[in-house]
Amino acid sequence: MIVRWALSLPVTLVIMACSPVPPPETAAAPPNFEQTDPADADEHLLVPVGFGSLRQDDFSVEITDAGIHVKVTPLSETVIRLAAPDTYERLHALAWSRRNAVERALEEGETGQLFLVSFFSRQPNVEYRPEELQITHRGRTVRTAGIIPLTAGWGRHLVQPQQAQSAIYVFAAEFDYGLPITFRYGLRQSDDWHREVLPRLDDERTRVLARAQARP
């Protein structure tokens, strides 16, 4: 079966920055991350690896609904290559280690986009509904094709204070991360991607290209 999927490691907040990354399915990610050939529809946005400086929070989107906070981080190479090297390697390795599960979630010939999604709350025993996260892009609302749990308590659908439940969401669609993307959970939606994140990514892409060209 031939399946195309795009590395997209982008939902992590400040709370996730303190949370340990669960062990991967497979032994290790490849040592040379730049050799990965992403299937993004927006390959014109790709930059060289190792010159970014953004934090994960700089390209994540947060939604709050009924006491639940949802943080979504695209794991597309076109986005995460703008991150600082350690952040890039962590997110890339996380997506790469789940590649077999991603392929199982997709039909033959489908392109998969990956997002790291985290749910957390400041209140005890708050329920979350994983299937209610939706993405609207290019006038089309896309539902998840598969969810790959990362934390042990994911199946209970409850979060506690100081705790996050995380998973990789697989969407069977082609995305252009240079265009508006709307994230929706429950009755809330966020347009912060094109209002706040995109200008930040564009500025950083310019800086990354300048750093790469200045390299001896």
C-alpha positions as CSV (number, residue, x, y, z in Angstrom):
1,M,0.0,0.0,0.0
2,I,1.4,3.4,-0.9
3,V,0.5,6.1,1.6
4,R,1.7,9.7,1.5
5,W,1.9,11.5,4.8
6,A,3.5,14.7,5.9
7,L,5.4,15.1,9.1
8,S,3.5,17.6,11.2
9,L,4.5,17.7,14.8
10,P,2.6,20.3,15.4
11,V,-0.3,20.7,20.6
12,T,1.9,21.7,23.4
13,L,1.6,24.5,25.9
14,V,3.8,25.7,28.7
15,I,2.5,22.7,30.6
16,M,3.6,20.3,27.8
17,A,7.1,21.8,27.9
18,C,7.4,20.2,31.4
19,S,5.9,16.9,30.4
20,P,8.1,14.0,29.4
21,V,7.8,12.8,25.8
22,P,6.5,9.2,25.7
23,P,8.8,6.5,24.3
24,P,8.5,5.9,20.5
25,E,7.0,2.8,18.9
26,T,10.3,2.1,17.1
27,A,13.9,2.2,18.3
28,A,15.0,5.6,17.0
29,A,14.5,8.3,14.5
30,P,17.0,8.6,11.6
31,P,20.1,10.6,12.5
32,N,19.8,12.9,9.5
33,F,16.3,14.5,9.8
34,E,16.8,16.6,6.7
35,Q,16.7,13.5,4.5
36,T,13.0,13.0,5.2
37,D,10.9,13.7,2.1
38,P,7.6,15.2,3.3
39,A,4.5,15.0,1.2
40,D,3.3,18.5,2.0
41,A,1.3,20.4,-0.6
42,D,3.3,23.4,0.4
43,E,6.9,22.3,-0.3
44,H,7.7,25.8,-1.4
45,L,7.7,26.8,2.3
46,L,10.5,24.3,3.2
47,V,13.7,25.7,4.6
48,P,17.0,24.0,5.6
49,V,17.1,22.2,8.9
50,G,19.1,23.6,11.8
51,F,18.7,27.4,11.4
52,G,15.3,28.0,13.2
53,S,14.8,29.6,16.6
54,L,11.1,29.4,17.4
55,R,9.7,27.6,20.4
56,Q,6.9,25.1,20.0
57,D,4.4,27.5,21.6
58,D,5.2,30.0,18.8
59,F,3.5,27.9,16.2
60,S,0.8,26.2,18.3
61,V,-2.9,27.3,18.5
62,E,-4.9,27.1,21.8
63,I,-8.7,26.7,22.2
64,T,-10.6,26.9,25.5
65,D,-14.1,25.4,25.9
66,A,-16.0,24.5,29.1
67,G,-12.8,24.3,31.2
68,I,-10.9,22.3,28.7
69,H,-7.8,23.8,27.0
70,V,-6.8,22.3,23.7
71,K,-3.4,22.9,22.2
72,V,-2.7,22.0,18.6
73,T,0.7,22.0,17.0
74,P,1.2,21.2,13.3
75,L,3.9,18.6,12.7
76,S,4.5,19.6,9.1
77,E,8.2,19.9,8.1
78,T,7.4,23.3,6.6
79,V,6.5,24.5,10.1
80,I,8.8,22.6,12.5
81,R,12.0,23.4,10.5
82,L,11.5,27.0,11.7
83,A,11.9,25.7,15.3
84,A,15.1,25.8,17.3
85,P,17.2,22.7,16.5
86,D,16.3,20.7,19.7
87,T,12.6,21.4,19.3
88,Y,12.8,20.4,15.7
89,E,14.5,17.1,16.4
90,R,12.1,16.2,19.2
91,L,9.0,16.9,17.2
92,H,10.4,15.3,14.0
93,A,11.4,12.2,15.9
94,L,8.0,11.9,17.6
95,A,6.2,11.9,14.2
96,W,8.8,9.6,12.6
97,S,8.5,7.1,15.4
98,R,4.7,6.8,14.8
99,R,4.9,6.4,11.0
100,N,3.6,2.9,11.0
101,A,0.5,3.9,13.0
102,V,0.0,6.8,10.6
103,E,0.0,4.6,7.6
104,R,-2.5,2.3,9.2
105,A,-4.9,5.3,9.7
106,L,-4.8,6.3,6.0
107,E,-6.3,4.7,2.9
108,E,-4.2,3.9,-0.1
109,G,-3.1,7.0,-1.9
110,E,-4.2,9.4,0.9
111,T,-2.0,12.2,2.1
112,G,-1.9,12.5,5.9
113,Q,-1.3,15.7,7.9
114,L,-0.2,15.3,11.5
115,F,-0.9,17.4,14.5
116,L,0.2,17.1,18.1
117,V,-2.9,17.7,20.2
118,S,-2.9,18.1,24.0
119,F,-5.9,18.5,26.4
120,F,-5.4,20.0,29.9
121,S,-7.4,21.7,32.6
122,R,-6.9,23.6,35.8
123,Q,-9.8,21.8,37.4
124,P,-10.0,18.1,38.5
125,N,-11.7,15.4,36.6
126,V,-12.6,17.4,33.5
127,E,-13.8,15.4,30.5
128,Y,-12.6,16.0,27.0
129,R,-14.0,14.7,23.7
130,P,-11.2,13.9,21.3
131,E,-13.4,13.5,18.2
132,E,-14.7,17.1,18.4
133,L,-11.5,18.6,17.2
134,Q,-12.0,19.8,13.6
135,I,-10.0,21.8,11.1
136,T,-11.3,24.0,8.3
137,H,-8.9,24.7,5.4
138,R,-9.6,26.0,1.9
139,G,-13.3,26.1,2.7
140,R,-13.5,22.5,3.7
141,T,-14.0,21.0,7.2
142,V,-11.7,18.1,7.8
143,R,-12.3,15.4,10.5
144,T,-9.6,13.2,11.8
145,A,-8.8,9.9,10.0
146,G,-7.0,8.5,13.1
147,I,-5.8,9.3,16.6
148,I,-2.6,7.9,17.9
149,P,-2.4,8.2,21.7
150,L,0.8,9.3,23.3
151,T,0.0,9.3,27.0
152,A,-1.1,6.4,29.1
153,G,-4.4,7.9,30.3
154,W,-5.7,8.9,27.0
155,G,-8.5,6.4,26.8
156,R,-10.1,7.7,30.0
157,H,-10.9,11.0,28.4
158,L,-10.3,12.9,31.7
159,V,-7.6,15.4,32.6
160,Q,-6.4,16.5,36.0
161,P,-4.6,19.8,37.0
162,Q,-0.9,19.8,36.1
163,Q,-1.5,16.9,33.7
164,A,-1.9,16.8,29.9
165,Q,-3.3,14.0,27.7
166,S,-1.8,14.0,24.3
167,A,-2.1,12.3,20.9
168,I,-1.1,12.6,17.3
169,Y,-4.1,13.4,15.1
170,V,-4.0,12.2,11.5
171,F,-6.0,14.2,8.9
172,A,-6.4,12.8,5.4
173,A,-6.0,16.0,3.4
174,E,-3.4,18.2,1.7
175,F,-2.7,21.4,3.6
176,D,-0.9,24.6,2.6
177,Y,0.4,26.0,5.9
178,G,0.9,29.4,4.3
179,L,-2.9,29.8,4.1
180,P,-5.5,30.3,6.8
181,I,-6.4,27.3,9.0
182,T,-9.3,27.4,11.5
183,F,-9.3,25.0,14.5
184,R,-12.6,24.2,16.2
185,Y,-13.4,22.3,19.4
186,G,-16.9,22.1,20.8
187,L,-18.5,25.5,20.5
188,R,-15.2,27.4,20.2
189,Q,-12.9,28.1,17.3
190,S,-9.6,29.8,16.7
191,D,-8.4,31.8,13.8
192,D,-5.1,32.6,15.5
193,W,-3.2,30.6,12.8
194,H,-3.5,33.3,10.2
195,R,-3.9,36.2,12.6
196,E,-0.8,35.5,14.7
197,V,1.1,32.4,13.8
198,L,1.5,32.9,10.0
199,P,3.2,36.4,10.3
200,R,5.5,34.9,12.9
201,L,6.4,32.0,10.6
202,D,6.9,34.3,7.6
203,D,9.3,36.5,9.6
204,E,11.3,33.5,10.9
205,R,11.5,31.9,7.4
206,T,13.1,35.0,6.1
207,R,15.6,34.9,9.0
208,V,16.3,31.2,8.5
209,L,17.1,31.7,4.8
210,A,19.4,34.5,5.6
211,R,21.2,32.4,8.2
212,A,21.5,29.5,5.8
213,Q,22.9,31.7,3.1
214,A,25.5,33.2,5.5
215,R,26.8,29.8,6.5
216,P,30.4,29.4,5.3
